[in-house]
Structure formats: structure tokens, C-alpha cells
Amino acid sequence: MNHLCNLDIKLPSLSLSKDDSIALEKFRNAYNAKRPPEIITEDVAVWCPDELPSCGWRALDDITLYRFLCADRRNDKFNHDASLERLLKTLLFRKEHGVDDILRAIITTKTKVEEEKMNSPRKDNDDNR
């Protein structure tokens, strides 16, 4: 799941039809209405996973929201209720199973290994002479 909100990167823009844009706006509003009252800002993309509310709610970019919305599109009709339920269950699953912690551990380990490689003295092949 991409959580690209508030990152200093250029996101590709969504080129949506008018109907899809309206559907996305409706879905975004429905999702944001589920924001727990203890979150007074949507700027939660930088929070640690253990700081997320128990439901796992966090700010999401339009690309992620649109992917979930399209997952329940049938015969060119969106099912906002099914999409919202799918999204909320996914976020709860991620929170309950520590998915963000797993990803953070992988990134941290990879960074540490790369730093060790950069800081370790290089071995020359001259040792075998």
C-alpha cells in the first residue's frame, strides 16, 4: 500500500474522467469522515506505526484511494460502501499485524548494511601474494 501523502516527491497526476473524479471525491470524503476524533490533522504520513490510532487510519493519497475505489467497480459503477469497507479492513489488518513495523525493519536493516559496507575498509586482493 502506498502512503505517499506529505512526501516531498512529485506524484503522477491522475487523469480521470469527470465521473471518476466525482466518485473519487465522494470516496475521499467518506474516508476522511472515518478519521478518529483524536487525530486533529491529516498529516499522519510521518507518524511511527505505533502512533497510529487503533483502527490504523492515516492520510492517504488519491492514487491509493482510487485503487481501492476501482477494486469494487463493476459494470462501470463504483461501490463506495464496499470500497470503504475493504480499505478500512486493510488498514486495520496492517495495524494489528505490524505490517508497517516489518517494512520499517527491512528498510532499517538494509540501510545499516549499506552503511557498514561504505564504512568498512576495502580488502585488496594483495592479501594472497
GIQUIWO-V121079 format. One line per field, one symbol per residue. ss: DSSP state (H for helix, E for strand, - for the rest). Layout:
# GIQUIWO-V121079
ss: ???
This chain:
# GIQUIWO-V121079
ss: -----------------HHHHHHHHHHHHHHHH---------------HHH----------HHHHHHHHHH--E--E--HHHHHHHHHHHHHHHHH--HHHHHHHHHHHHHHHHHHHHH-----HHHH-
